[in-house]
Amino acid sequence: MSRAPPRYIKLQDFPAHNGNVTCVKIGTKSSGVLVTGGEDKKVNLWTIGAQTKALSLQGHQTSVESVTFDHNEELVAAGAASGSIKIFDLDQAKVTRAMSGHRSNVLCLELSQYGLVSGSMDTNVKVWDLRGRDVLATFKGHGSAVRHVKFSPDGKWVASASDTGQVKLWDLVAGKLLMDLPGHTHAVTGLHFHPVEYLLGACSADKTVKLWELETFGLVDSTPPEATGIRAMAFHPDGQHMFTALQDSLKVWSREPALQHDSVELPWFKVSDVSVLAEKNKLVGCSFAQNFVGLWVVDLKDVRPFGEPPAGAGVGRSLDAASGAQLARGDSGRSSGGSGSASHQRASHPALGGAAAAARPAVLSAGA
């Protein structure tokens, strides 16, 4: 009996840094651009599908531990092992602001219209004024390293999550802890406010996703425990569905109650970030190991409930070794490698003054 065709494409697998890659982030506005940080102290920007990096940004004196885009993908913030944070303007390709205040590794960042929020191995959460270099607030209360931070959609709260599973909400107006959200028992690996409802979701190494309602602060939903920890999560922009990324699969859920619609076999192992490109009906995922970064694409028209799997695909069927090797070799026609050489070579990303669609491979285009 023949194997079912894989429901993913391994788009790229390429060396991104001269040392180990430490962090990656997909731009959520376009899902067509990626930023990486590494032990080589560099911040590298990539157009997804291109064979060379768009920019290589320097300024940190220690390993880069966290990276993020602003909403418009015009700025990148990067946190370092030294505790320093730098903001790079992508159009000018240089540091425009530098902040210091954390006593240890800056492990997470979010850059938004409300400012910059950071979390650190020093257990503190800091909110920064982007108009200057001042710390607007420092929140203390976590008992271990802070791995994830998020502004609420209205900018009035900050959520943070730690290595021990603590999830906390902070009131930016009052300048104090608003609520502890218990539920997770191991490190939180992803943290997101719901795009439509008044909910906060977090995934964890404890193998579950928890959802809290933010009027009562009660735990309202939890996915059943998986066989392995959940490495990343994302809400679909329609607010109706949620994606969870495990080391060997992607799962699709709806809530009230938590219902799994599909499971897509994906050998992305150390997946670190996933992003939904709703207008193209695709999901993009990014993994990294040592100095290599892998990029993966799932066409949601082949995934329930957005569409139907191809004939014979089924749910939960393993990808055979030959098919995996074919994709790794690039026989699909969409895999590309190489890190490029020019530090400030510009890609056709719109924030860098070009047309992203021209350089983006067909797999990320409508109807591909």
C-alpha positions as CSV (number, residue, x, y, z in Angstrom):
1,M,0.0,0.0,0.0
2,S,1.5,3.3,-1.0
3,R,2.2,6.1,1.5
4,A,0.0,9.1,1.6
5,P,1.5,12.3,0.2
6,P,2.9,14.7,2.8
7,R,0.7,17.7,3.5
8,Y,3.6,20.2,3.9
9,I,6.5,21.6,2.0
10,K,10.0,22.0,3.5
11,L,10.6,25.3,1.9
12,Q,14.2,25.9,3.1
13,D,16.9,24.6,5.3
14,F,19.9,26.9,5.4
15,P,22.8,28.0,7.6
16,A,21.7,31.3,9.2
17,H,24.6,32.2,11.4
18,N,28.3,31.5,11.9
19,G,27.5,30.0,15.4
20,N,24.4,28.4,16.9
21,V,21.0,30.0,16.1
22,T,19.4,31.1,19.4
23,C,16.1,32.7,18.4
24,V,13.8,33.2,15.4
25,K,10.7,35.2,14.6
26,I,8.3,35.2,11.6
27,G,6.9,38.6,10.7
28,T,3.1,38.4,11.5
29,K,2.0,41.1,9.1
30,S,3.3,39.4,5.9
31,S,4.5,36.0,7.1
32,G,7.0,36.6,4.3
33,V,10.0,37.8,6.4
34,L,12.0,36.2,9.1
35,V,14.5,37.5,11.7
36,T,17.1,35.3,13.4
37,G,19.6,35.9,16.2
38,G,22.7,33.9,17.0
39,E,25.7,33.3,19.2
40,D,27.7,35.2,16.6
41,K,26.1,38.4,18.0
42,K,24.3,39.2,14.8
43,V,20.7,39.8,13.8
44,N,19.9,38.5,10.3
45,L,16.8,39.3,8.3
46,W,15.5,37.0,5.6
47,T,12.8,37.1,3.0
48,I,11.1,33.7,3.1
49,G,12.0,31.8,0.0
50,A,15.0,33.9,-1.0
51,Q,18.5,32.2,-1.0
52,T,20.4,35.1,0.7
53,K,19.8,37.2,3.7
54,A,18.3,40.6,3.2
55,L,20.2,42.3,6.0
56,S,22.8,41.4,8.6
57,L,22.6,43.8,11.6
58,Q,25.4,44.2,14.2
59,G,25.6,46.1,17.4
60,H,25.4,43.6,20.3
61,Q,28.6,42.5,22.0
62,T,27.2,39.2,23.3
63,S,25.0,36.4,22.0
64,V,21.6,37.6,20.7
65,E,18.9,35.8,22.8
66,S,15.6,37.2,21.5
67,V,14.3,39.0,18.4
68,T,11.0,40.4,17.3
69,F,9.5,42.7,14.6
70,D,7.2,45.6,15.1
71,H,3.7,45.2,13.6
72,N,4.7,47.0,10.4
73,E,7.9,45.0,10.0
74,E,9.9,48.2,9.8
75,L,11.8,47.8,13.1
76,V,13.5,44.8,14.8
77,A,14.2,44.6,18.5
78,A,16.9,42.3,19.7
79,G,17.9,41.3,23.3
80,A,21.3,40.0,24.3
81,A,22.9,37.8,26.9
82,S,24.4,40.9,28.5
83,G,20.9,42.2,29.3
84,S,21.0,45.0,26.7
85,I,18.3,45.6,24.1
86,K,18.8,47.3,20.7
87,I,16.2,48.5,18.2
88,F,17.2,48.4,14.5
89,D,15.5,50.5,11.8
90,L,15.4,48.2,8.8
91,D,15.2,51.0,6.2
92,Q,18.4,52.6,7.7
93,A,19.9,49.2,8.6
94,K,21.3,50.6,11.9
95,V,20.7,50.8,15.6
96,T,18.3,53.6,16.5
97,R,17.9,52.9,20.2
98,A,19.8,51.1,22.8
99,M,18.5,50.2,26.3
100,S,20.0,48.6,29.3
101,G,18.4,47.6,32.6
102,H,18.1,43.8,32.8
103,R,20.8,42.0,34.8
104,S,20.9,38.9,32.7
105,N,19.8,37.4,29.3
106,V,16.9,39.1,27.6
107,L,14.9,36.0,26.6
108,C,11.7,37.6,25.1
109,L,10.5,40.8,23.5
110,E,7.4,42.3,22.0
111,L,7.5,45.5,20.1
112,S,4.1,47.2,19.4
113,Q,2.5,50.6,19.0
114,Y,2.2,50.6,22.9
115,G,6.0,50.4,23.3
116,L,8.4,47.6,24.1
117,V,8.1,44.9,26.7
118,S,10.9,42.5,27.7
119,G,11.4,39.5,29.9
120,S,14.7,38.2,31.2
121,M,16.5,35.4,33.0
122,D,16.7,37.9,35.9
123,T,13.0,37.1,36.4
124,N,11.8,40.7,35.7
125,V,9.5,42.1,33.1
126,K,10.2,45.6,31.9
127,V,8.1,48.0,29.8
128,W,10.1,50.7,27.8
129,D,9.3,54.1,26.3
130,L,10.2,53.9,22.7
131,R,10.5,57.7,22.5
132,G,13.5,57.6,24.7
133,R,15.4,55.0,26.6
134,D,13.5,55.1,29.9
135,V,11.9,52.1,31.7
136,L,8.3,52.9,32.3
137,A,7.7,50.0,34.6
138,T,9.6,47.0,36.1
139,F,7.4,44.1,37.2
140,K,8.8,41.7,39.8
141,G,7.1,38.5,40.9
142,H,8.2,35.6,38.7
143,G,10.3,33.0,40.4
144,S,12.2,31.9,37.3
145,A,13.3,33.1,33.9
146,V,10.6,34.9,31.9
147,R,10.3,33.3,28.5
148,H,7.3,35.1,26.9
149,V,5.7,38.5,27.1
150,K,2.7,40.1,25.2
151,F,0.8,43.3,25.3
152,S,-2.9,43.0,25.4
153,P,-4.7,44.2,22.3
154,D,-5.8,47.5,24.0
155,G,-2.3,48.0,25.4
156,K,-3.5,48.2,29.0
157,W,-2.1,44.9,30.2
158,V,1.0,42.8,29.8
159,A,1.0,39.1,30.0
160,S,4.2,37.2,31.0
161,A,5.1,33.5,31.4
162,S,8.0,31.7,32.9
163,D,10.1,28.6,32.9
164,T,8.1,27.1,35.8
165,G,4.7,27.6,34.1
166,Q,3.7,30.8,35.9
167,V,1.4,33.1,33.8
168,K,0.9,36.6,35.1
169,L,-1.1,39.6,34.0
170,W,0.2,43.1,34.8
171,D,-1.8,46.3,34.8
172,L,0.1,49.0,33.0
173,V,-2.1,51.8,34.3
174,A,-1.9,50.8,38.0
175,G,1.7,49.6,37.6
176,K,1.1,46.3,39.5
177,L,0.2,42.7,39.3
178,L,-3.4,42.2,38.1
179,M,-3.7,38.4,38.4
180,D,-1.9,35.1,38.5
181,L,-3.3,32.6,36.0
182,P,-2.6,29.1,37.4
183,G,-2.8,25.9,35.3
184,H,0.5,25.0,33.7
185,T,3.0,22.9,35.6
186,H,6.0,23.2,33.3
187,A,7.7,25.8,31.1
188,V,5.4,27.9,29.0
189,T,6.5,27.7,25.3
190,G,4.0,30.1,23.7
191,L,1.7,33.0,24.9
192,H,-1.0,34.7,22.8
193,F,-4.0,36.9,23.3
194,H,-7.0,35.8,21.3
195,P,-7.6,38.0,18.2
196,V,-11.4,38.3,18.7
197,E,-12.5,37.1,22.2
198,Y,-11.4,38.2,25.7
199,L,-9.1,35.3,26.1
200,L,-5.4,34.5,26.8
201,G,-3.8,31.2,25.6
202,A,-0.6,29.6,26.6
203,C,1.1,26.3,25.5
204,S,3.5,24.5,27.6
205,A,6.1,21.7,28.0
206,D,3.4,20.1,30.2
207,K,1.8,19.0,26.9
208,T,-1.3,21.1,27.0
209,V,-2.7,24.5,25.9
210,K,-4.7,26.5,28.5
211,L,-7.2,29.2,27.8
212,W,-8.2,31.8,30.4
213,E,-11.2,34.1,30.2
214,L,-10.1,37.7,31.0
215,E,-13.3,39.0,32.6
216,T,-13.3,36.4,35.4
217,F,-9.7,35.3,34.9
218,G,-10.9,31.7,35.1
219,L,-9.5,28.8,33.2
220,V,-12.1,27.9,30.6
221,D,-10.5,25.4,28.4
222,S,-7.5,23.0,28.2
223,T,-6.5,20.6,25.4
224,P,-5.9,17.0,26.3
225,P,-2.3,16.1,27.2
226,E,-0.1,15.3,24.2
227,A,2.6,12.6,24.0
228,T,5.2,15.4,24.0
229,G,5.4,19.0,25.0
230,I,3.8,21.7,22.7
231,R,6.5,23.9,21.2
232,A,4.4,26.7,19.7
233,M,0.8,27.9,19.1
234,A,-1.1,30.4,17.0
235,F,-4.7,31.5,16.7
236,H,-6.2,31.8,13.3
237,P,-7.1,35.5,12.6
238,D,-10.8,34.4,12.3
239,G,-10.7,33.6,16.0
240,Q,-12.5,30.3,15.4
241,H,-9.5,28.0,15.3
242,M,-6.1,27.4,17.1
243,F,-3.0,25.7,15.9
244,T,-0.6,23.7,18.1
245,A,2.9,22.7,16.9
246,L,4.5,19.6,18.4
247,Q,7.9,18.2,17.4
248,D,6.4,15.9,14.9
249,S,3.0,17.4,13.9
250,L,0.6,20.3,13.6
251,K,-2.8,20.1,15.1
252,V,-5.9,22.2,14.5
253,W,-8.5,22.9,17.2
254,S,-11.7,24.7,17.9
255,R,-13.0,25.5,21.4
256,E,-16.1,25.2,23.6
257,P,-15.2,22.4,24.1
258,A,-11.7,21.9,22.8
259,L,-12.1,19.8,19.6
260,Q,-9.3,18.5,17.4
261,H,-10.1,18.7,13.7
262,D,-6.9,17.5,12.1
263,S,-3.3,16.4,12.7
264,V,-0.7,16.9,10.0
265,E,2.5,14.9,10.3
266,L,5.5,17.3,10.2
267,P,9.1,16.4,10.9
268,W,10.1,19.9,12.0
269,F,11.3,18.7,15.5
270,K,12.6,21.9,17.1
271,V,9.8,24.1,15.7
272,S,10.0,27.5,17.4
273,D,7.4,29.8,15.7
274,V,4.3,29.4,13.6
275,S,2.3,32.1,11.7
276,V,-0.9,32.0,9.8
277,L,-1.0,33.8,6.4
278,A,-4.8,34.0,6.3
279,E,-5.2,35.7,2.9
280,K,-3.1,33.0,1.3
281,N,-4.7,30.2,3.4
282,K,-1.2,29.0,4.5
283,L,0.6,28.4,7.7
284,V,4.4,29.0,7.9
285,G,6.6,27.4,10.6
286,C,10.2,27.9,11.5
287,S,12.6,25.5,13.3
288,F,16.2,25.7,14.2
289,A,19.0,23.5,15.3
290,Q,22.7,24.4,15.6
291,N,23.4,27.1,13.0
292,F,20.6,25.9,10.6
293,V,17.1,27.2,10.2
294,G,14.3,25.3,8.6
295,L,11.1,26.8,7.0
296,W,8.0,24.9,6.5
297,V,4.7,25.6,4.7
298,V,1.3,23.9,5.2
299,D,-1.5,24.7,2.7
300,L,-4.6,24.9,4.8
301,K,-6.9,23.9,1.9
302,D,-5.5,20.4,2.6
303,V,-6.3,20.6,6.3
304,R,-9.6,20.1,8.1
305,P,-11.8,22.1,8.8
306,F,-10.4,24.6,6.1
307,G,-10.6,22.0,3.4
308,E,-10.2,18.3,2.8
309,P,-6.9,16.3,2.8
310,P,-5.8,15.0,-0.6
311,A,-7.1,11.5,-1.5
312,G,-5.3,9.0,0.6
313,A,-3.7,11.5,3.0
314,G,-5.7,10.6,6.0
315,V,-4.9,11.8,9.5
316,G,-1.8,10.7,11.5
317,R,0.0,8.9,8.7
318,S,3.8,9.0,8.9
319,L,6.0,10.4,6.2
320,D,8.3,7.8,4.8
321,A,12.1,8.3,4.8
322,A,12.3,8.5,1.0
323,S,9.8,11.3,0.9
324,G,11.5,13.2,3.7
325,A,14.9,12.9,1.9
326,Q,13.3,14.1,-1.3
327,L,12.1,17.3,0.4
328,A,15.4,17.8,2.2
329,R,17.3,17.6,-1.1
330,G,15.0,20.2,-2.6
331,D,13.4,17.9,-5.1
332,S,10.1,19.5,-4.5
333,G,11.4,22.5,-6.4
334,R,10.8,24.9,-3.5
335,S,13.7,24.2,-1.1
336,S,16.7,26.6,-1.3
337,G,19.7,27.1,0.8
338,G,22.7,29.4,1.4
339,S,23.1,32.4,3.7
340,G,24.4,34.9,1.2
341,S,27.4,37.1,1.6
342,A,26.5,40.8,1.3
343,S,25.6,42.2,4.8
344,H,23.2,44.8,3.5
345,Q,21.8,43.2,0.4
346,R,18.2,44.3,0.2
347,A,15.4,41.7,-0.3
348,S,12.1,42.6,-2.0
349,H,10.3,42.9,1.4
350,P,7.9,45.9,1.4
351,A,9.4,47.3,4.6
352,L,12.7,47.4,2.7
353,G,11.3,49.3,-0.3
354,G,10.5,46.3,-2.6
355,A,7.7,44.1,-3.7
356,A,7.6,41.0,-1.5
357,A,5.4,39.0,-3.9
358,A,8.0,39.2,-6.6
359,A,10.6,37.3,-4.6
360,R,8.2,35.1,-2.7
361,P,8.0,31.5,-4.0
362,A,4.8,30.2,-5.5
363,V,4.1,28.1,-2.4
364,L,3.3,31.3,-0.5
365,S,1.2,32.8,-3.3
366,A,-2.6,32.4,-3.7
367,G,-3.6,29.3,-5.5
368,A,-0.2,27.6,-5.2
